[in-house]
Amino acid sequence: MSRPTPRPGRWPAPGWPYERALREDGALDFDDLVLRALRLLEADGAVLARWRARCAQLLVDEAQDLDRTQLDLALLLAAPANRVFLVGDDDQTVYGWRLADVRRVLGLAAALPGLRRIDLEVNYRCPPPVVARAVRLVEHNEERFAKRIVAGPRNAGRLVLAPDAADDVVRVARAMCTWPDDGSTRAVLARTNRELLVPVTVAVEHGWRFRAPDLVLPIEDPRLDGVLERGRGGETGHPLVALGRLRAQLREEEAAAPPSDPDEATPGDLATALLGWAAPYPSLDALTQAINNWRARLKALRADDAPLTLATAHGTKGLEWDHVVVLADGFPGRRSISDAAEPERALEEERRLAYVAWTRARRSLTLLYDPEAPSRFLTEAFSPDELTPANADPPAA
């Protein structure tokens, strides 16, 4: 069973808690499935014995992503023999927002006396320089197992430092154009969905097919048409004038009532996007027609089987590509740290997230950054001399 389908005028109604809505529809969500199973096993010895007999050997994959209830369920089934095999990587615990906690992995020995830890030391995916610098970065974390990680003996490839102070569209295009035209897989990875808007623009302008499974673009946002229509009610003449006034008005409204999700595009963001597109067009009608044409191109280029992937680092666990560009300026995410109850622990999770992004590359990793202000993580993984434009690898082939 799954989350209930909302019924117009009935759910979710104002003031109704989520749990009551589930009960009303006789539904369970995923957390319910785990919690109710755990409660049943704890309350009924016969049921527990039956399921333990069926779980004489227990394998738990991605153990670093378990929340407390999931781990309790696994350990309850494994007891008392504790013939349990857990596979996980403490350096890839990046789902704190859904209650994963690296301390849960680090504390397994206390919950399982006699537990034997085996470190998988060889990274068979990434080129040696990528492994070396990703490890140097994540070694700044205190909450991790001390271990040695090296590249496989047959790994080959390179790490490219790409300092580029140009306009975002220009510099991302430069980085993406360094990839060989050989049918290889490639990806642009960012910290947030908002940062992916630039590589989408580059892909459309170059006619490159791409996949971005979790990304809703401003131009696809149904609210965009409403912002355009609202702009028509303002200043006449060139759309830059009307949209400029509208954006200022929308920003004032958003300052008075800030959005709840900092990563979701606001109407002000949509007006900003429209301003970015408006300069070549003499009227809002002409701009509207251009947007419709762009939407048609986007629909033709966006495909699930495209060799180019545009994704956030959170969406890349378990994935890999031949060539990867990471928009390094976005790491660490400033708001994720400033809003955290424990900023230092949030910083460590951000460091693990960057480690995940860097280690998706099989043949080349390009770290794209502003040479005037390299991110903290770049300064942790590289020396100041390496990060200077004169010594870094050029962003063009």
Buried (B, 14 or more C-beta within 10 A) or exposed (E): EEBBEEEEEEBEEEEEEEEEBBEBBEBBBEEBEBBEBBEEBEEEEEEBEEBBEEBEEBEBEBBBBBBEBBBBBBBBBBBEEEEBEBEBBBBBBBBBEEBBBBEBBBEBEEEBEEEEEEEEEBBEBBBBBBBBBBBEBBBBBEBBEEBEBEBBEEBEBBBBBBBBEEEBBEBBBBBBEBBEEEEBBBBBBBBBBBBBBBBBBBBBEEEBEBBBEEBEBBBEBEEBEEBBEBBBEBBEEBBBBBBBBBBEBBBEEBEEEEEEEEEEBBBBBBBBBBBEBBEEBEBBEEBBEBBEEBBEEBEEBBEEEBBBBBBBBBBBBEEBBBBBBBBBBBBBBEEBBEEBEEEEBBBBBBBBBBBBBBBBBBBBBBBBBBBEEBBBBBEBBBEEEBBEBEEBBEBEE
